[in-house]
Amino acid sequence: MPETPSVFVRVLEVTSNNEHMLPVTGAKVSLSESEIERLLELADVATRHKVASIQDWNYAAEWGFLEEGEDDDSATFIPTEDGGDRNMYGPFRAECNQVCVSGSGDTASACWRAYWKHTDVKVSTNHVSIAELREALEKARGPLGAPLSGEHSGLSYPSTQTET
């Protein structure tokens, strides 16, 4: 099966729930059109049902290390398998990978979370706004709003948008 091209790629900083252990410092998130549409649907469901957040199993985050550059915007991402001995606690293997969509309207955002395998150390990326994901999707579709390139296994909730 051919790989679906990513229309949104971002390297995000990572935090941990354990102040003494930060097994990774960055995550590279690559999303296809159908993955972005899924996140937009989750944000829509969270808004309509007035819930604080919705989590979904998701493996879009590639965990690794950020190596600081000369200025704040020039950090280099190094995947964990290429990271060598950067992690003094041993290799980082993630489990329970999730995306968390929270907020509603203009404040809606998504972040990716996982646990360091065999520990209770949870890592979480910085948030990406749903508006930014929507813009990436619109840009990928082009000026005519071309349909999605692949099938989407979305939720069965009706859309809140009304056709005119």
N, C-alpha and C positions, 0 to 999 in steps of 0.2 A: 504494500500500500504506500503510495507516495506521501512524503511528508508535507503537511500543510504549512504554507509560508507564514511567518510571524509578521504581523502588522504593527505590533507594539513590543519594543524591547527596551527594558530599563534596568539599570543596576541600582539597587537600593541598599541603604545601610541597614544593619541588623542589630537588634537589642536582645537581651536575654533576661529571663526571670531570676537569674542567679548572679548576684553582683561579683562573685568570685570566679565564675566560669563564663567565658564567651567563646564557645568552640568555633564559631565562624563570625566574620565581620561584615559580610555582604551577601547579596543574592541577586542573580540575574533572572529577571522575569521576562519570558517570551510568550506572547499571546497571539493566537490566530484570530481571524474574524469571528469564528463560531465561539471561541472561548470568551471573547469580549462580549458578544451578544448574550452569552450565558450569565456573565457578571451583571450586565444591564438588567436582565430579567430578575436576578436575585435582588438587586437594588429596588426594582419596581415592586416586587413582592413584599420586601421589608417595609416599604413606604405604605403600601395599601393595607397591610395587616398591622401596622403600627408596632413593629417589633424593633428592638434595639440593634440586632445583628442577625445575620444568617451565616452559618459555616457550611462549607461544602468540601468534600475531598478533592484535592487539586494538587497536581505535581508540576505546575508551571515554574516554580522557583527552583533554580539551580543554586545550591548553597556553595559558598566559597569565601574568599578573603579579598578585602580591599587593600591595595597597596597604595599608600598616599603618593600623590604626584607633587609637582612643583607648586601648584595652587589648588584651591579647594575643589575646582571642577575637573581635575585631571587624575582622579584615582583610577587605577587599573584593577580589573576584576580577574581573580585567579581561581578557577574551580577547585574544589577540595581534592580531587584526584591528582591535580598538578601542584598542590600546595606544599608537598613535602612535609617537613617537620614544623610547619608554622603553628600547629596546634599542639601545645605542650601536654594536653590531656589524652592524646591518641587520635585516631582517625574519626572524622565526623561522618556518621551515617544517620540519615533522617528517617523518622517514622511518623505516622499520623499527620502527613502533609495536608494542610487545609488552606483555603482562602476564606477570609472573613470579610463580608460586606456589611458595613454598618452605616448608620445615619440615614437621612432622607433628604430629598431635594438637592439643593446646592451643596450641602455638607456631606453627602454620601461619599464613601471611600472604600477602598479594598486594601487589605494587607494579607501577606502570606505567613503562615505559622507552621512549625514542625517541632517535634521533640527529638533531642539527641538520643539515639537508640540506646535502650537499656538504662536510661537515666530519667530524672524528672525535670531536666533542664529544657525549657521551652525557648525557642528562638522565634523572633517575629520581625518582619520587615517594616520599614516606614510605610505610611499610607500613600496610596495613589488615588486621586480623586476620580469619581465616576465620570465627571464632565471631561476629564482628560482622556479617559478610555473611549468615551463617545466621540470625541474629536478625532482620535486615531482611527476609529472605525469609519467615520464619514470621509476622512482623507483617503483611506484604503479603497473605498467604494467609488471614488471619483466624483466628478461633478454631476453625473446623471443618477447617482444613488444606486449603482448596480447591486443586484441581489448578492447574498452571501455565496461564497465559492463552494461551500460544503454543507452537508446535512448537519443539523443541530438537534441535540437531544434535550431540548429545553423543557421547562416546566409546562404543565397543562393549564396554567391560569390564563384567563382572557386578558388581553391588553387593556390598559386604562386609557389609551389614546382612542379618540373617536374620529371616524372618517367623515370628511365633509364632502 
